[in-house]
């Protein structure tokens, strides 16, 4: 089963995560099928925090890949911020 989840990278006390499609049985930071983007929790600019290839993410979701809880949360959070920023710009 394919799962879309975070793989940790970066230095000690400076977390950085790659968003990857991987086999659900493999360890967190091991081989992956495809890298879909990255998540930087320490980024100061809002657009740099979560960067994804939306087309490839949709491809994997259509083929049956399951999102991890954290990825699902980050996507919902990003969608909510996008709506809030659009509302501020409109009025």
C-alpha positions in Angstrom: 0.0 0.0 0.0 1.3 3.4 -0.9 1.3 6.2 1.7 2.0 9.9 1.4 3.9 11.0 4.4 6.8 13.2 5.7 10.5 12.0 5.6 12.7 14.0 8.0 15.8 15.8 6.7 17.8 18.7 8.0 20.1 19.1 10.9 19.6 18.7 14.7 17.1 21.3 16.0 16.5 22.5 12.4 13.8 20.1 11.1 13.0 20.0 7.4 10.7 17.4 5.8 10.3 16.0 2.3 6.7 15.0 1.3 7.1 11.5 -0.3 5.1 8.7 -1.7 6.4 5.5 -0.2 5.4 1.9 0.7 3.6 2.0 4.1 5.9 -0.8 5.4 9.2 1.1 4.9 10.8 3.1 7.7 10.3 6.8 7.9 13.5 8.0 6.3 14.2 5.1 3.9 13.7 4.7 0.2 10.7 6.3 -1.4 8.8 6.0 -4.7 8.6 9.7 -5.5 9.3 13.1 -3.8 6.2 15.3 -4.0 7.4 18.4 -2.3 8.7 19.7 1.1 7.6 21.1 4.4 9.7 23.6 6.4 8.1 24.3 9.8 10.7 27.0 10.5 10.0 29.0 7.3 9.1 32.6 8.0 7.2 33.3 4.7 3.8 31.6 4.5 4.3 30.4 0.9 7.5 28.7 1.7 6.2 26.5 4.5 4.5 23.8 2.4 5.5 23.4 -1.2 3.8 20.5 -3.2 3.5 19.3 -6.8 -0.4 19.3 -6.8 -0.6 17.3 -10.0 1.5 14.5 -8.7 -0.3 14.5 -5.4 -3.7 14.1 -7.2 -2.2 11.3 -9.3 -1.2 9.4 -6.2 -4.5 10.0 -4.5 -6.3 8.6 -7.5 -4.2 5.5 -7.6 -5.2 4.8 -4.0 -2.4 6.3 -1.9 -3.4 7.1 1.7 -2.4 10.5 3.3 -0.8 10.4 6.7 -2.6 12.3 9.4 0.0 15.1 9.4 -0.1 15.6 5.6 -3.9 15.7 5.7 -3.7 18.3 8.5 -1.2 20.4 6.6 -3.2 20.3 3.4 -6.4 21.3 5.2 -4.5 24.1 7.0 -3.1 25.4 3.7 -6.5 25.3 2.1 -8.0 27.3 5.0 -5.2 29.9 4.8 -5.7 30.2 1.0 -9.4 31.0 1.6 -8.6 33.5 4.3 -6.1 35.3 2.1 -8.5 35.4 -0.8 -11.2 36.9 1.4 -8.8 39.6 2.7 -7.8 40.5 -0.9 -11.5 40.6 -2.0 -12.8 42.9 0.7 
